[in-house]
């Protein structure tokens, strides 16, 4: 079954559900999945930052000053 068919099946199940508890559980599952993804993204960026700092300490990379860093935001 391809992804589109799976999505349609889930949508149909949600639309046909008459139990508020089931819908709450589905909602919680999506929220948990998103928060885990956000956390994984954070740690990935954090690891990249640590690598950059370590490279700077070794003299391989020059870190940006705060003014240039903030300008990128």
C-alpha positions, 0 to 999 in steps of 0.5 A: 500500500502506498503512502497516499492510500495509507493516508486516506485509510487513516482519514477514513478511520478518523472520520468514522470514529465516534469515540472521543477517547480514540480521537484524543489518543490519535491526536496525542500520538501525532503531538508526541511524534512531532515533539520527538522530531523537534527534539531530534532536530534540536540535538542534531543542530546541537551536535553540529554546533559542538563540532564547530566549537571543537574545530574552532578550538583546534584552529581549523575554523573561525567562529562568527562573532555575535553581531554576524551570527545575529544578522543571519537570524 
